[in-house]
Amino acid sequence: MTGRRPTDPPEVTLPPEDAATRPPEAEETEEQDEEILLQIEAEDALAPGEESLATGRAAIVRAAKLAPSGPGVYRMLAGDGTVLYVGKAKSIRKRVLSYTRPVGHTNRIARMIAATCTMEFVSTRTEPEALLLEANLIKQLKPRFNVLLRDDKSFPYILITADHVAPQITKHRGARSRPGDYYGPFASVWAVDRTINALERAFLLRSCSDSYYENRTRPCLLYQIKRCSGPCTGEINHTDYAELVREARAFLSGRSRAIKEELAGEMEQAAEELEFERAARLRDRLAALSAVQGSQGINPRGVEEADVFACHQQGGATCIEVFFFRTGQNWGNRAYYPRADRSLTEAEVLGAFLSQFYEDKPCPRLILLSHKVEEQALIAEALSEKAGYKIDIAAPQRGEKRDLVDHALQNAREALARTLAESQTQAKLLEGLAAAFGLGAPPQRIEVYDNSHIMGTNAVGGMIVAGPEGFRKSQYRKFNIKSADLVPGDDFGMMREVLTRRFSRLLKEAPREETAPAPDAPPPADAAIVTAGPEAKPVPEMDEPETDTALPDATDASPWPDLVLIDGGLGQLNAARKVLEELGITDVPLVGIAKGVDRDAGREQFFIPGRPPFRMEPRDPVLYFIQRLRDEAHRFAIGSHRARRKKDITEAGLQAIAGVGPTRKRALLRHFGTLKAIERASLADLEQVAGINAATAKAVYDYFHERPSS
């Protein structure tokens, strides 16, 4: 198997070698390359597009001279060094030469060849290793001609820790740096919380932090409501608690039936011995386990551990729905909208998606697909090699497994229909926004800025981004206000700093007028070869953005905004305009949004340079859309401010609050127990603390609850 990708043309078959008269391999390669170059140079009367295609073919031939003949990964690069495409092959040289055919390419491949100026190669020991490396590089480099997963949100897991005498059960997201057993993935935090809640009732494991555990002198509320066995205060000895942990790990590892039978046997034995209270506790634990398995929606009987992928295409868009089944339970589902060319079939998109999906995730022993993919056996071999155990990939045609696939496929159809409808509505709103603000065309990138602080402390500026696909949360940015010259509470100065930093960096990284390379300029270096082996360094992982990217493709969009919304009135708008004028930026539309009378939604006033202030009709859908943008900017800025403030409180303690010294700090902690309880306390509860007067109580309450200034 050659492992051909959907984007790749058929490989070139080299002529057989004569053992008696065979010249050295290098000479043979050079002769073949020269023949192809001569053929390209002999083509005449080419149209402009064909000239570009011939130039790209010539560049590929030059690069092919250094291409290894074994398995590996190749990268096609544009003149500015941008990676156009990442592919893998069993024989890199054969695959690369397949791009030099004068005809037979699809429009997409022809465009890719025409844009290619050079290539880079990475040799691997095996083709499965090349497949894994390819997935890593695609996720890191995001080439424009590849199918892109756009999976920018990590999954939550359940963690049972192994670094404490009384292991903790908790939800976890991110790097697995803490020792313990991880179970998942779950499709949402809600699914994790629901499962942990049931597992606490079934196995009575603690969910509190280690510091909270160490400082307990009496059992907490969870012990009273029978969701914890109370190891912190010795209500259960460590040996019995370890048995509960063993049972929980066995249940989450897939041995749920054995655990339920074991608990049922203990319950019957307790009843025979007339220990009815113990039997009742075991009965409640069995009921909790049944709740875990019974409230998950569709629960297959014959599938203990599997991921189900279903792909559906409509209107030039693709949706892939993924369901996660572990221990015979449905742990949720998630929809993905990969970037893929319209010419690719559902099976081709699904095959490219699959290897990228498991690049940074654990793989189950069974993967079920809605379509049989071309490289199914190779992907299974590569994932098995990575996981260390055998992984089966199948596209079932009948039975319970087919029912699971059909269920996922129905969800994919519905999810894609909803997303397409939302994108159409978004397009109408952007058209209305352009008409309201006098823009020449609907904006493709909207940036909204807001500041958040309390009396100038922990000041943070926030930028959100929206476009035809909705909010682009992976492109949100926060700015910790750094200027020492600012007067505390100077909103205008904060806005000037945020916009100066944002647009100065934008001018540096993406100038408005980029200089194209001269037509006669020499091409960059032909190729670079790197050998991947045991000593090779892994490709570094990308930082995780905040959330999933929506359906339409914003990857290649310009980083320059078509519209900038400033949360504030004429003063904020003038401060923003002055910053852009100082930077020489005069073509970015600016709009200030002032809150209405009495800060009522629907009475917002809009400020645009060169136009008198105006309002929109209270029921105008465009006004609701602008309010959503502004509220999202508020949410992001305030959330960033609170995170920074919480960090300061953690580091400095309650003494960071004006009027709270060591004595009052001790009084608050003695009364409420923890900082989180103080944060949640009402004003009346704070006033009941001995030694805390009304003014101090209000200062503490405002510190945690007052809406930051903006």
N, C-alpha and C positions, 0 to 999 in steps of 0.2 A: 504494500500500500504506500502510495506516495504522499498521502496526506494533503491533497490539493484543497485550497480554500475556495470559497465561492467567487472571490474576486480574481483568482488566478486563472490565466489561460492554460491550456494543456502544455505539459512540459515537452521540451524538444528532445528527441531521441538521437543521440550522437551516433555516427556511423561506426560499424564494428571495426575492431583493430586487427591487423594482420600480424601475428606473432613474429613472422620471419622478417617482414620489412617495416615493422612499426618504428617510426622515429620517436624520439623522446616526447613525453606527454606535453611538456611545455611548448615544444615546437608545433605539435598538432593543434593545441589550443590556440596558439597565435595565428596559425594558418586559417582556422575556422573563423576567428574573430575578424581577420583581415578580409575574408570573403564577404562577411556580412557588412563590414564598413564600406567596401567597394560597391556592394549592391545598393546601400543607402545613398552613397554619393552619386551613383549612376541614375537615380530617379530624377526626372526633370518635369517641368511644367506642373509643379506642385502648388496647390492652393495654400493660402496662409496657414490654415489649420494643419494641413498635411506637412508643411515645412516644420511646424512646431513638433509634430509627431516624429518626423525623421530626426530632428535634433535630439529629442528625448531617447529615441532608439540608439542613436550613436553614443550618447552618454552612458547608456546601459551596457553597450558592448565594451566600451572602455573600462567600465567598472567590472565587467564579467571576467576580464583578464586575471583579476586577483581573487575571484570567487572560489572558495573551497568546493571540492566535489562531494564532501560528506554532508551529514545533516546539520541543520542550524537555522538561524533566523537572519533575515535580511531586512534592511530599512531603505526605503526610497526617499531621497531628500530633495527639496526644492533649492533654488539658487541662494535663498537667504538662510539655509540650514534647517528650515522647518521640515519635520518628518511628515511625509505624505501618506506612507503606508508601511505597515509592519507585517511581514509574512514569514511562514516557516516552510521548510521543505526537507524531504529526505535527501535530495541532492541540490544544494544551493545553486550550483553552476547551471544545471539543467533548467531549474526553475527560472533563473534570471534570463537565460537565453530565450526562454519561451516568450518573453516580452518583446523580443526583437523582430517577431514576424510582422511583415508589412500590412497584413489584413487579418480579419477574423476577430478583432477585439470589440468588445462592447463599448458603448460610448463612455461609460465610466472608466474602464481600463484605459481607453485611448486618452482621456483627459489626464489620468494619472501618469501615463508614460510621457505625455507632452510636457508636464510640469517637472519631470525628474531631471536633475542635473548631476547627481552623484548617488552612490549607494554605499552602505556600510553592512558588514557581515559579522555575525557571531557564530562560531562553530560550537556544536554540542556533541556529546558522545552518542546520543540516541535521538530518534524522532520524538518520542514522548517528552524527553527533556526539552526539546526545541518547542513543543507545543506549550509547555508550562512557561518557558521564558517569553514566548510570544505573548501570552496572556498578560504577563507582568509588564512588558513593554507597552502594550496597547493601553493598559490602564494608566500607566505613568505618562506616556507621551500624547495620548489622545489624537492619533493621526486622523486626518479628515476623510480618508478613503476607507477606513476600517469601520466595521460595525462596532459601535461603542456602547458598552453596558450602561454608563452613566449611573453607576451605583455608588452614591456618595453619602450613604448613611449606614452606619454599622448596626448590627443586630444586637438586641439585648439577650442576655443569657441568665440562667440561674447558676449561682456559685455556692457550693458548700465548701467552706474554707478548710484548710489542713494545717494552719499555723497557730492553732489555739487548742487548749485542752478540751474546750467545749466548742466544737465547730459551729459556725454561724451560717445560716442560709440567707442569701441576699441576691438582689438582681445586680447584674454587672454588664457594663458596656465598655468597649475599648480594648487596650492591650491587656493580655493575660499575665500580668506581672505578679499577682498574688498567688501563693500556693493554694491548690485546691482542685476540686472537680467541677468542670463547667458543663452545663447541659443546655442544649439549644440547637439551632437558634429559634427564637420566638419572633413572630412577625411584628409585634408591637409591645410596648411597655405595659399596656393594659393586659395583654395575655399573660405576661410574666407576673404582674401583681395578683391577678386572679389565681394563677396556679400556686404561687407562694402562699397566698391566703389559705388555700385548701390544704397544702402540704403542712402548714403549721398546725392545722387542726388534726391532720392525720398522724404526724410524727412528732409534734410538740417540740420542734427545734427552735432555738432562739434566733431572732432576727435583729437584735440590738447590736450596736457597735461594741468593740472590745472595751473602749474607755467607759461606756455606760455600764457594761457588764461588771467591770472591776470595782465600780463605785456604788454598787447596789448593797443595801443593808436589809432590804425586805423585798419580797417578790413584787413585780410590777403588775400592771393591769392585764397584760397578756396572759399571765399565769392565772389570774382570777377568772378570765373568760375561757380558759382551757385551750389556749393557743400556744402555750410554752410550758415546758416541764420544770422550769425554775432552777437550772443548774447554777445560776449566779449566787444563790443563797443556800445551796445544798438541799433543795427540795427533792432532788434526784441525785444519786451518786454518779460519778464519772463512768463507771462500768455500764450501768443501765443506760446512761445517755449515749454512750458509744454504740450500744445496740440499736437505739433509735436512729442514729446517724447511718449505721450500716443498712437498716431497712430503707431509709430514704434514698440512699445512693443506689440500692438495688432496684427500687421502684423506678427511679429516673433513668436507670441504665437499661430498662426494657424487661426486667423481671417482675412486672407488675402482678401477673397472675400468681406467681409463687408467693409473693408477699401477702396478697389478699387471702390465699389459702392458709398461709401461716397464721395470720391474724384471726381468721375464722376458727382455726383449730384451737388457738389459745382462748378465744371467747367461749367456745363450747366446753373446754376444760374448766374454765373459771365458773361457768354456770353449774357444771356437775359438782364442783367443790363448794357450791353455795356462796361463792365470792361474787355477788351480784353487782356490786359497785365496780369491781374490776371488769366484769363482763360488759357492763354498760359503757365503760370508757373505751373498751375495744370495739364495741358496736359503733360508737360515734366515730372512731378512727376509720372503720370500714366504710361508713357512710361518706366520710370526707373523701376517701380514695375513689369511691364510686362517683362522687361529684366531679372530681378531676377528669375522669374519663367520660362522664355522661354529659357534660356541659360544653363539649368542644364542637358541636355541630356534627359533621360527618366523621364517623370513626370507623375505619376499616377493621375487620376482624382478622384478615389474613396478612396485613401489612403492619409490621411492628415499627420499622424505621425506613422512611423514604422521603424524597423530595419529588414533587410532581410539577412538571413544566408544561404549560400550554401556551401556544403562540397563535395569535389572530391578527390579521391585517385588514385594514379598511381605510379608504380614502388616502392611500399613500403613507399611512402611519402603521406602526407595529406595536402591539401590546403583548407582553409575556407575563402570565400570571404564575406565581410560584406558591405552592402549598407545602407546608412542613409537617410531616408526621413523625412523631417520636413516641416510643413506648405504646404504640397503638392509639395515640391521641393526636388530634389535630391541633397543632400549636400555632395556627394562624396562617395568613396568606398575605402576599404583597404583589402589587402590579408594577411592572417596569416598562418603560417606553424607550427602548434602545434607538440610537441614531443609526439608521440603515438606509441604503439607497432603495428607491422604489422598485428597481429591477430585480432585487433579491427576493427569492421565495421565502415562505415561512420556515421551511426546513433549513435553508441556508442561514437565515438570521438566527434561528434557534441553535444551530451548531456552533456559530461564532460566539454566541452569547454564553454558552454553557461553560466553556473553558475559562472565560473571564470571571464568571460568577464565583467559581470555587478557588480563585487565585488567592484569596485571603480568608476563606471560610472553611470550616471542617466539612467533610463530605460524608453523607450517609452511605450505607452499603447498597442501597437501591435507588436508582434515579429513573423515573417514569416520564416519557415524553409523548407529546401529542403527535409528533411527526418523526419519522425515522431520518436521522441526519447522516450525511455522507461519511463522516469520520467517527462514527459511533464507537467502533472497536478501539481506535487509536485514543480517543478521549478517555474511554474506560481504562485503558492501560496506563495512560499518563496519570489519571487521578488515583488509581490503585498504587502506583509507584510513589506518589506524593503522600498518600494517607498511610501506607504500610499495611493495608489489608485489601482484599478483593472487593471491587465495586462493579456492580452490574448496571448497565444502561439498557432500557428496553422501551419499545413503543407498543404497548399491549393493544390487541385488537378485540378482546372479549373478556368477560368476567369482571370480578370486583375491581381489578386494577384499571380496566378500561373505564369503569364507572367513575373512578377517581379522576382520571384524565378528562373525561367528558364534563365532570363537575367543574374542574379548573378551566376548561375551555369556555364554558358558559360564563364564568366570572370574567375571563379575559374579554369576551365580546361586550359584556355589559360595561366593564371599566373603560374600554376604548370608546364606546358610544358616549359615555358621560364626558370623557375628556374632550372628545371632538366637539361636543355641544358647548362645553365651557370655553373652548378656544374660539369658537364662532362668536359667542357673546362677548369675549374679551376684545375681539377685533372691532366689533361695533362700538364698544366703549372707547377704544383708542381713537376711532374716527371722530366720535363726539368730543373727546378731549382736544383733538387737533383743531376742531371747529371752534371750540370755546376759547382757546388760547391763541388762535390765529397762527397755527403751525402749518407749514407747507404740506406735511404728510403725517399720517399717524406715527407717533413715536415708537421706535423699536426698543429703546432703552430709556427708562425713567429712573432718575436718582432722587431720593427724598432724604433730606438731612434734618436732624433734630439733636438737641443737647439735653442732658439730664444731670442734675446736681442738687444738693441741698446746701443752701447758703455758700455755694462755691466749693464745697468739699466733694471729693471723689468725682470730679467733673468728667463726663464722658460724652463724646460726640458719636452719633450713629448715622450710618448711611445704609439705606435699603435700596434694592434694585428690583424693578418690575419691567415686564415686556409683554409681547403677545402671548407668551406661555404662562403668564402669571408672575408670582414672586420668584425671583432667582436667589434663593437663600444661600446658595453656595458662594455668591458674590457680595453678600453683606460685609460691611467693614465697621469696626469700632475704632475710635480714636481717643486714647487717654490724653486728656488735656495736660500739656507739659509746660506751657509758658509760665515762667515765674513772675513775669511782669503784669500778668492779668490781675485786675482787682477782683476779689471774690464775688461771684454773682454777675460778672460782666458777660452777658449772653452774646453781645455783639462781638466781643473779643474772642470768645470761644468759637463762634461761627467762622470768624476770619481765620483762626488757626486751623480748623478742620478743613476748610475749603482750600487754604494755601497748601497744606500737606497733600491733600487729595490730587489737586490739579497740577501741582509741581511735579509730583511723581508720574502723573499721567503724561505730561509733556515729555518727560525723560524716557518713559518706557514705550510710549506709542505716539510719536509725533504725528500731527495732523496730516502733513504732507510727506509721505515716505518716498525716498528716492529709489527708483527701480534700477536694477543693474543694467549697464550698457549692453546693447546687443552683441558687440564684439568683445566683451570682456571675457577673459579666459575662465573656463569652468573651475569650480573648486576641486580639491583633491579627489582623485577618482574613487578611492575606497579605503576603508579601514577594516582590518581584520582583528577580531578578538577571539581568543579560544576560551570556551567555557568548560570547566572541568572541576575536579574536587577543590582546586585552589582558587577558583574564580570567586569574586566577590558578588553577593547578590545585589540585584538592582534595588535601590532604596525605595521604600514605599512613600506614596504621596500622603500629604496631610488630608484629613477627612474634612470636607465641607460640612455645613450644618445639616442639610436635608436633601431629599431626593430632588432631582431635576425634573421638570414637567415635560409634557409631550413634545412641543415644537423644539426645533434645534436652535439653541442659542450659542453653541460652541464657537462658531466662526463669526459671531456678531462683533461689531466694533466696540471697544471698551469706552468710547466717548458717548456721553449721554446726549439724547435728542431733546431732553427736557429735564430741568432741575427744579424741584419743588423745595421751597424753604419753609419750614414751620415757623411762622412769625410774620409780623407786619412789615410796614414800610422800612423801619429801621434795620431789621434783619436783611431785607432785600437789598438795601443800599450797601450794607456791609459786604454781602456776597458779590454784588456787581463791582464794587471797588477792587475786590481781590482778583476777579477775573480780568478786569481791565489792566491791572498792574502786571498780570502774567501774559498780557497780549491776546487774551481769548475774548472774542467779541461775537461769536456766532453760536453760543450755547444759550438757548432760551431759559430765562429765569422767571419763576412765579413765586410770590410770597402768599402764604395762606394764613390769614389772621383769624383767630377764633371770634365767633359771633358775640352778640350782646349777651352778657351773663354767661359766656362760654357755651352757649346753646349750639348743639349740632344742627346744621341746616341754615344757620345764619352766618356762615363763613364769608369773609371778605377777601377778594383776590386782588393782588397788586402785580402789575406787569409794567416794566419800564416803558414809558412813552404812552401809556393808556391810563385813564382815570380808574380808580378802584371800582369794582363791580361785584355783584352777587349773582348766584344762580337760583333758579326756581327751586323751592324746598324739596319738591318731589322728583327732581331731575335725576335720572339714573347715573349721569356723569358725575353729579355731585356726590352721590353715594360711593361711586368708585374712588373719587378723590379722598373722601373720608376714610375709606378702607386703607388707602396708601398712607395717609397721615397717621392713622391709628396703628398701623404696622410699624411705622417709624418710631412712634411713641413706645410701643411694646419693646422693640429691640433696644432703644436707647435706655429706657428705664431698667430693663433686664440686665444690661451691661453695667449700669450704675450700681444696681443692687448687688450684683456679684462682686464688684470691686469693694463696695462698702462692707459686705459680709466678710471678705478676706481681711479687711482692716480690723474689723471687730474681733475676728479670730486671733489675729496677731497682737492687737493692743488690748483686747478685752473690753469689758463694759466701761472702763475708765476713759475710753475714747469719747463717751457721751458727756457733754458739758454738765457739771453738777454732780457727777457720780464719781466718788472717790473709793478708796479701798473698803471703808466701812459700809457704805451703801451697796457696793458691789457684793460684799459678803451677805448682807441682809437680803438682797434680791435672790442670790443663788441658794441661800438657806430656805427661802420661802418657796421658790419655784423648782429648784433642783437642777435645771439645765438651762443653757442659753436659749435653746429652741423654745422652751416653755415660756421664757421671758418674752421672746419675740412674738409669740402667739397671744400673750396675755392682753386682756382688755384694759382700758384706762381705769375702770373701777377696781379691777383686781390689783393693779399696780398701786393704787392709793391705799389698799389695805395692808401693804407691807410695813412692818414696824420700821420707823426711821426714814420713811420716804414721804415727803410732803407732796402737796398737789402739783407744785411747779416742777419738781423733779420727776414725778410720775408722768406728767405731760411731756417732758423732755424725752424720757425714755420711750414713751409710746410714739411720739412724733418721729423719733429716730428710726423706728422700725416700720411705721405705717404711713407717715406723711407722703403725699404724692410729690415726687421730686419736681423742682422748678424746671421749666423748659421754655 
